[in-house]
Every structure is written in structure tokens, then in C-alpha cells.
Amino acid sequence: MLTSKQRAFLRSLAMNEDTILMVGKGGLSDQINKQADDALKARELIKGKVLETADITPREAAETIALATGSEVVQVIGSKFVLFRRNPEQPKIELPKAKGGKKRK
């Protein structure tokens, strides 16, 4: 579970990221989930977009993909969404520490 400070940090990083995941009229599929999973493993932070032809909302797409990949929804704005999942073997992004001495993953 991300704190609001960590979420804000990830949103700022996502501004410079390219949109690499597109959900179109085919909707969500195993292929989309695999693509998201592979990208999260390599990058930890990915940005996706739901095209107008899709029959699913960006919020639904983000939450469904997050559930399938074990990631967290950082943000959904308009047709775009951002997902984050730490790579336990080779972390690339250092999140700000949570308050109260608790360690968040």
C-alpha cells in the first residue's frame, strides 16, 4: 500500500514516461496483462491509455490490470493511468519513506 507522499512522488516520475500500454476495442486480454507484467518487471512504473474504442473505463482497466499483475494503481486521469510494482530483485525506484517508522513495500 502506497502512502500519499509515495503516490505523489510516483506521479511526478510518471509525467516523463511514455505511454507504453494501449487498451483498445479488444478490451483486456491475457496478452495485455502479460505485456503489463513484463513492463512492470523491467521498469516498475508504467503508463497506459484506454482508447475511445474500448468498452471499459480507464479506472476499470487500471484496477483489473493491477489485480492481474500484483501492482498498484498510482493515478487515473482522463484516458490514461499509471501503475507501479517494485521489482524485488533489481529495484530501480527508491520510494520516500513512510512516516512513523513503518516500512512500506
GINOR-V776344 format. One record per run of one state. SS is the DSSP state (H for helix, E for strand, - for the rest). FROM is the first residue (numbers start at 1). TO is the last residue. If there is no record, write none. Layout:
BEGIN
{{SS:FROM:TO} {SS:FROM:TO}}
END
This chain:
BEGIN
{{-:1:3} {H:4:14} {-:15:18} {E:19:23} {-:24:29} {H:30:43} {-:44:44} {E:45:50} {-:51:57} {H:58:69} {-:70:71} {E:72:77} {-:78:79} {E:80:84} {-:85:98} {H:99:101} {-:102:105}}
END
